[in-house]
Each structure stands twice: as C-alpha cells, then as structure tokens.
Amino acid sequence: LFPRIILISALVAYIGQNLFFFDNPSSLLGLSILFVVALHHPTNTQSKSNKSERLLWITILIPILGFLLVINPTWNQLTQIAEISTPTETTITNADEHIKALASLTFVFDPQLQTSTLTNLLADTYQSTDRPADSYTEAIEQIETAFDDALTSQPKSVKLWYEYSLFTLLRGFITQSTISQTTIDQFVEIQKASPYRVELLSSVADMYQHNGNTDQAISTIKEALDAAPDHAGSKWALGNYLAETGYIAAAGPLAIEGIRAGFIPHSAAQLSWVISYALEQGDFDTVIYLYERAVIIEPNNLPLLPTLAAFYAENGQLELAAQTATKLKTLDPSSAAIVDDFLESIGY
C-alpha cells in the first residue's frame, strides 16, 4: 500500500504542478491525500452501506477537488495579475520577471485579462524607463506567444483582437519598425463585423500614422468618426493627425473636443501643442482645463502646479490659485519662499 501511495501522490503532484500550476505544497499534499483516500476506500458494490458511504465520499470530494483544481489556480492568477496591474517602481523594475511568469502560464482562465495585463505592463515599462529597444526582445516574444495561444483558443474574441492591435502598435514603437500591410489588413477585416469596430479602426489609424502614412491615418480615423461621431479618442486622434500635417486651425478644436469628451492622453506632454493653440486663441478657460487634466495625468509633475496657479490667478480664480500654490509648497518644501511671495501677491 505504501509504495502505491507514494506513486499516486507523485503522479498527482506532477499533474497539479504542470497542468494546474499548484506551486503551493499544501494544495498538492491535500490533493494527493484525497485521491489516495478515494482510491483505497471500500468498493464492495454488493453492500448498500458501502454504496451510501461511497456516495457520501463523492459528495464531499467533488467540491473540494473543484476548489483545488479550479478556484485555487484561478485565485492565484488573479492575485498575480493584481500585483502587476498597477504600475509601481518595483513592478517596473521587475517587469521582465512578471512578464515571463504571466506569459508562460499553460492554463489561463481569462486570456483577455492575461494579455491586456501583459501589454499594459510592457507599455508602462517602456514609458517609464530609458531601456534600449533590444532589451525588450525577450519580453515581446513572450507576449507574442501568449497572444498566439489566446487567439488560437478564442479566435472570435473581438476583445482579444483589439488587445492584440494595441500590442502590435506598441511593439512597432518599441522596436522602431514598420507594421506590415498584411497585419494592418488583417485588423481591417476583423473590424468590419466587430462591436469594437471604432476602437480597432483607431488602432489601424495609429498603425498607418506610425508607418508615416498620415493621409491613410486621417482617412481611417474619419471612418471611425463616421461610425461613432461622439467617440472622444477618435476626435483626439484626428486632431493630432491634422496638427502633424500643419492644419492647426482645424486640429485644435477637434483635440480639445476629444479631451472635454473624456479622452485621457498617456502623458501631460501630449497636451502641450493643444495648450499652445488655446493660448493663441486667448481661451484661458480651456488652457486651465487642459492644465487641470495634465495634473491629473501626472500628479507628481510638480512644475505643472505653479503654472496652473498662475493661470488661475490670471483668470480671477484666486482661491483655486492659492490652493494650488499651497499644494506645491506641501509637496515641495523648498518652494516655500516662492509660494509665499505668490500668495502675498494675490492677497492670501
């Protein structure tokens, strides 16, 4: 009996470790014991009492096995994803390790969540560090493999295809390589029958723009706006494309409309040309609104605060000017003297 117990325990441990990611020894031990007990329980089919007892054991074992085989690995994946879904200095520093661990899972309960988390972590790392492009090679290959597996298992998932379009664009930025027309055409075909049509068209437009084909980018994003005239991201994108072609008069209002409709750029720097346009128009309300958005996007970008405070004061919003300046002094005590002079100048 003892060798059989060892053999069964080892087999269950191997299956649990390789198919269901049980890296918790207690889970493996518990699962092994359950299998041993089930296999060595009396099996006299002629005895009604044994039949009833076996039925009772099965009733007890099924939910326990369900927990060990499904809930436990699912919870472990959720915990792992939660740990890296919010970018921190530690997360960014160890990004390669997190990407490798999450991309190498052999059983994924939610491929869309897995791949979107991987893409976001790669984007956060790329935007927050000065790593050379070739240092991302392994991570990009691992995420590409994860997408291949996900799209193989769920080829009709429009959410996955949209996430893959974002990853494709990000990969192009990081590697500074053009995106093939075959790849772009693939997304164009998918968007035709997709509820994420506008989002996919926006990604396709960004791909054209990334490749330097601004005319095709403008044509594609206009198609997205025709499908959804109020789409904030499409308005912002069209404004930026027009700005790059020199049509600032038409670009500025579109970009501002996109921001006011709820679009949030990746960085405060992306708002700089729109702020310049609003200043040229003498639209201080919009300038203030854009600086407020910039502070929300980058709350730790302290140089934004004195500029916003000055615009508040210029616009007669003295209380907000004082609050913003005081916030600067709290976050940066070295600015106390300058802030105090500013507060005195506006009567606070």
C-alpha positions, -999 to 999 in steps of 0.1 A, spaced: 0 0 0 28 24 9 45 23 -25 12 28 -42 5 59 -20 39 73 -29 33 66 -66 -2 81 -67 10 112 -47 39 118 -70 16 114 -101 -10 138 -87 17 163 -77 32 162 -112 -3 167 -128 -11 195 -104 22 213 -108 23 211 -146 -13 214 -156 -29 234 -129 1 254 -116 -1 242 -80 30 257 -66 16 255 -31 28 223 -14 -2 221 9 -25 221 -21 -5 193 -37 -5 173 -5 -42 178 1 -50 167 -34 -28 136 -32 -44 126 1 -79 130 -14 -70 108 -44 -54 81 -21 -85 81 2 -108 78 -28 -89 50 -44 -85 29 -13 -120 33 1 -140 1 3 -156 -6 -31 -179 -36 -24 -207 -28 -48 -229 -55 -32 -231 -36 1 -258 -9 3 -240 6 32 -208 8 12 -227 24 -17 -241 50 5 -208 57 21 -191 60 -13 -218 84 -24 -212 105 7 -174 105 0 -180 115 -36 -203 143 -25 -176 156 -2 -147 151 -26 -162 169 -57 -164 204 -42 -130 200 -26 -115 189 -58 -133 217 -76 -117 242 -52 -82 227 -56 -84 223 -94 -103 255 -104 -108 281 -77 -73 278 -63 -53 283 -96 -78 310 -107 -73 329 -74 -36 325 -78 -38 340 -113 -60 369 -101 -36 376 -73 -6 376 -97 -24 399 -121 -35 423 -94 1 426 -82 13 439 -115 -18 456 -129 -10 489 -111 25 502 -121 49 508 -93 86 513 -92 91 477 -80 68 464 -107 86 483 -134 120 472 -122 110 435 -122 88 438 -153 107 411 -172 102 386 -144 65 394 -142 60 392 -180 78 358 -181 58 344 -153 24 356 -166 31 348 -202 43 313 -195 11 301 -179 -1 269 -195 -37 272 -183 -53 306 -185 -88 312 -172 -91 346 -188 -68 351 -218 -80 386 -225 -72 397 -189 -38 380 -192 -28 396 -225 -41 431 -216 -22 430 -183 10 420 -202 5 447 -228 -1 474 -201 29 463 -181 51 465 -213 37 499 -221 43 512 -185 78 499 -186 86 515 -220 71 549 -210 88 549 -175 123 538 -183 152 545 -207 159 509 -215 174 503 -250 150 487 -275 169 454 -278 163 448 -240 126 442 -247 132 415 -273 126 385 -250 96 401 -233 80 410 -267 85 374 -279 69 360 -247 39 383 -250 36 374 -287 34 337 -278 8 345 -251 -13 362 -278 -9 334 -302 -21 309 -276 -50 331 -266 -62 338 -302 -59 301 -310 -81 292 -281 -105 321 -287 -102 331 -324 -135 350 -324 -129 371 -293 -131 407 -305 -116 419 -272 -86 398 -278 -81 411 -313 -84 447 -300 -58 440 -273 -36 424 -300 -39 455 -321 -27 476 -292 3 453 -286 11 453 -323 13 491 -323 33 491 -291 57 466 -305 62 488 -335 70 518 -313 95 499 -291 113 482 -320 111 513 -342 99 491 -370 71 495 -395 39 474 -392 33 452 -422 4 460 -445 -7 423 -442 -11 428 -404 -30 461 -409 -52 444 -435 -60 416 -410 -73 441 -384 -92 460 -411 -111 428 -420 -117 419 -383 -132 453 -375 -159 451 -402 -180 427 -381 -168 437 -347 -186 455 -319 -151 471 -312 -151 485 -347 -143 521 -337 -115 510 -313 -100 487 -339 -102 515 -366 -84 538 -342 -57 513 -337 -54 508 -375 -52 546 -380 -24 547 -354 -6 520 -373 -8 540 -405 5 570 -387 33 550 -371 43 539 -406 43 575 -418 12 573 -439 -7 603 -424 -32 605 -453 -44 570 -448 -44 575 -410 -67 605 -414 -90 586 -438 -92 557 -414 -100 578 -383 -126 597 -402 -142 563 -409 -142 557 -372 -158 591 -365 -185 583 -392 -193 552 -372 -193 569 -338 -194 607 -341 -190 613 -304 -160 590 -299 -136 610 -278 -105 591 -288 -112 594 -325 -116 632 -322 -83 635 -303 -66 613 -328 -79 632 -358 -68 665 -342 -33 651 -337 -30 638 -373 -42 672 -387 -17 690 -364 11 669 -378 1 680 -413 0 716 -403 -37 722 -401 -37 736 -366 -68 757 -371 -88 725 -377 -68 703 -354 -70 724 -322 -108 724 -318 -110 686 -325 -83 678 -300 -100 700 -273 -133 684 -280 -118 650 -276 -103 660 -242 -135 675 -230 -154 644 -241 -133 623 -218 -102 612 -237 -71 609 -214 -37 611 -231 -8 589 -219 13 619 -208 9 656 -200 34 664 -227 9 653 -254 -13 683 -243 15 709 -249 5 717 -285 -32 720 -276 -24 743 -248 -3 765 -271 -32 766 -296 -57 776 -268 -33 803 -256 -30 817 -291 -68 819 -292 -69 836 -258 -91 809 -244 -79 808 -208 -107 786 -196 -96 759 -220 -59 765 -210 -68 760 -174 -89 729 -181 -60 714 -201 -36 721 -172 -60 705 -148 -61 674 -170 -23 674 -171 -21 675 -133 -45 645 -132 -24 626 -157 9 633 -139 1 643 -103 38 641 -94 49 666 -121 54 695 -98 63 721 -124 27 719 -136 14 734 -103 29 769 -103 19 773 -140 -17 762 -132 -18 785 -101 -6 815 -122 -33 808 -148 -59 806 -120 -48 839 -107 -48 855 -142 -83 843 -147 -95 857 -114 -99 823 -97 -78 834 -66 -90 807 -42 -80 779 -66 -47 797 -73 -40 798 -35 -50 761 -31 -28 750 -60 2 770 -48 -2 757 -12 -3 722 -26 31 728 -43 46 740 -10 33 709 7 48 686 -19 80 706 -23 90 725 9 119 740 -10 94 761 -29 81 777 3 96 812 -3 84 815 -39 49 802 -29 46 826 0 56 855 -23 29 844 -48 3 840 -21 11 875 -9 8 889 -44 -28 876 -48 -38 887 -13 -35 853 6 
